[in-house]
Amino acid sequence: MTEDDIRTQIAPHQHKLGGTIHALHQLMRAYGYIHPEHLPIVADVFNISVAEVRGIVSFYEDFKTHPPARTTIRICQAEACQAVGSRVLTEELETIFGTKLGIPRSDIELEAVYCLGLCASGPAVQVNDRLIAKASAEKLQVPG
Amino acid sequence: MTTVYVPLDSVAVAMDANAVAEQLTKAGAVVIRNGSHGLAWLEPLVEVENGSERIAYGPVSPTTVADLIANGFLHRPLIEHPLCRGPIGSHDFLQTQTRLVFDRIGRDSPLRIPDLADVLQALTMPPDDLIEIIETSGLRGRGGAGFPAHIKWRTVRQTDAPRKYLVCNADEGDSGTFADRLLLEGDPFRLIEGMVIAGYATGAHHGVVYLRSEYPIAETIFKQALEIAYEHHLIGPNVLGSDFDFDLELFVGAGAYICGEETSLLESLEGRRGQIRVKPPVPAISGLLSMPTLVHNVISFASVPAILRLGGEVYRDLGVAPSSGTMSFQLAGNIKHGGLIEVPFGITLRDLVEGYGQGTLSGRPFKTLQIGGPLGAYLSRGELDTPLTYEAMADIGAGIGHGGLVIFDDTADLAEQARYAFEFCELESCGKCTPCRIGSVRGKETMEDIISGRASDQEFNIIDDLCEVMDRTSLCQMGGMTPIPVRSAMERFPEDFRQGTRA
C-alpha cells in the first residue's frame, strides 16, 4: 500500500459528484478499511482538510477504521426484525460466538445493521456478502 | 426446453434462490431471473412455463426443487402439489391489487427494455401540460412527507438557473419498507422512464439516483439498467430521437439513515457529512450544488408513466382525494403473508393486516402495528378500521410515511419500543441540532429508568418535556418525529410503562 497505489485508487473519482464518498468506498473495497495514512491523501486530492475527511469517515457506518474480521455477521436490529425475534437472535449469537455486538475482532465480528429491506422475512442477517432471511442460530452456526 | 422464472430479488436470494436456479439449470431448464411479484412469504417463487400458462410454486427451497424436478414439474403442471400456487396472477393477494407502478414487476427479466410508448408520448407534449396532468392527478410525494408533486415540479421549471437537477431518493431506510428495493431490483426501467419524463417537464438535464448501500442487488441491477438505457437512447443525448438530453447516474450512500432526509441527502451527494440543511431555501429553488432540484422518492417518479397513460382525472379518482391514486403498502414484521400491496388510498388497516396479511406469523394475538417507519406511530387493535388516507391517519396522530406497516403480536413490549425509538434517533441523528442530538440520549436514559422500575412520575414528566422540545425545535423530522412513536406507545399502551413503577 504505497502512496501511489492509494492515489491510483482515488484518482478516477476526483472530479465526480460526491467524489469523496466514491473514493472512500473504493478504498474500502481495495483495503478493507480506511487506514490513517489514507486521510491526508484523500484530503490532498479533494483539496479539503484532513479533519474534514476524518469527519466524513466517522459520519458514515460503511467507512470502517479497523481491519475487517474474517467473518462479519450483520444482524438487523430494526423494528420489523424485532417483531420476529431479532433481540433474542442477537443474544443467542453473542453467546455462541462469545462476543458482543459492535466489538471489533479479527475472527468473527457481530455488527448491528438497521434494515436490509427483508422486512417481511425477518430476522434478516448478512454474513459477509450473503443475505439470509428468516435467520436463526441454527442457520448461522457455521459462518459462511 | 422449459422456461422457468426464479426471482433475483433480495428476499428470494436470501432464501437460497440462487441455489434453486442452479439446480433448475442443471435439470435442463432455461432459467430467467425475474423480479419479485411481492409475495414475500412464497419466495423463492418459481414459475414454470407449461404451454401458454405459467404455473407458480413456492416457497421453493434447494431441497424441494429436487422433489419438484423428480416429479416432472418441468413437463406438466403439478396442480396437486402442496407448493403449487397456480398462475400467480390469479392469486387473491395479487388479483385484488391495482398495480400501476408495479404492473410489470415479476413478469420478465428486469433488464429487458420495455415498451417506451409513455416516454415517447410525453416527449411530444409541452412541459407545462405535463405538469398540469401531474397537478390534476393529485400525486403526492411517496417518500413520507406527502407533499403535492406538481408544486415542486412547477417551482423547478419556473426557477431561472443555469442548470437544474433531478434527485431520486432511494435511501429507503425505514424498517418495514422495501417498495423501492423491489422496484429497483425488479423493474428499474419504470423509475428511469419516470425520471426522464420529469426531467423533460422541469427542464432538468441531469439526474442522480441516491441508493442506500444496504441494497447491493438493487445496485447491481440498476447499474446494468443504466447501461442498457443508454444503449437504447432512453437516456443520454437526444432521448428517443427527440432534442431533449438527459443524463442519469447512480450514487451509492454509505450507511446513514439521516440521508433519507432530502437536504442531508444533498449534502451527502456533494461529498460531505450528511448533515441537514436549514430550510428555506427548499431544494426546488436551491438544492444540489445550489441549483433548482426536484427531489422525489423512487415510487413518486415511478408513478408518473401510469399517470400519463391513465390521465390525471382517472388517477385522481382512484383514491380518496386529496389522497389520490395508488399507494404501495408494505406488510412486514410479525405477519403471515408479508409483501407488497399496491392499492388505491382508502383501504383500511384491517384489510391489509387481516385480509392480505392473514394476521400474525406467530399465530398469537395482534397487539400493535407501527406505520410509517421508525418515526411512525404505534396503533392499537381498536384503530384497525381507520382508512389509509393522509387525512384519516393525521386524525389519529399517525402518518402513512413510505407505506410500511410493521406488525407485532402480544409479546411486544411498547416501553422497549419507545426506548428503541429514542435509541434509533441517538444512533442516526446528524448531530446538527441540540434537541435531536441530546434529547434522544436523555430520552433513552429516562426510558431505561422507567423500564427498570426505578422511575417516579418525574421521569414521565421528563419524557413529556423532551418530546415537546424535540417536536417543536428540531431542525428536521428526525428529531421532530421521534416523539411520535414514543407518545403513541405511551398513550395507547400505558400498562407497558407502569410495570414496577414506584408512584
Interface residues (C-beta under 8 A of the other chain):
Chain A: L17 G18 G19 T20 I21 H22 L24 H25 F46 E52 G55 I56 F59 Y60 E61 D62 F63 C76 A78 E79 A80 C81 Q82 A83 V84 V113 Y114 C115 L116 G117 L118 C119 A120 S121 G122 A124 D129 L131 I132 A133 K134
Chain B: S10 V11 V13 A14 M15 A40 W41 E43 E172 G173 D174 S175 G176 T177 F178 R181 V208 S213 E214 Y215 P216 E249 F251 V252 G253 A254 G255 A256 Y257 S268 L269 E270 G271 R272 R273 G274 Q275 Q330 L331 A332 G333 N334 I335 G338 G339 L361 S362 Q370 P374 G404 V406 I407 F408 D409 A412 Q417 Y420 F424 L427 E428 C430
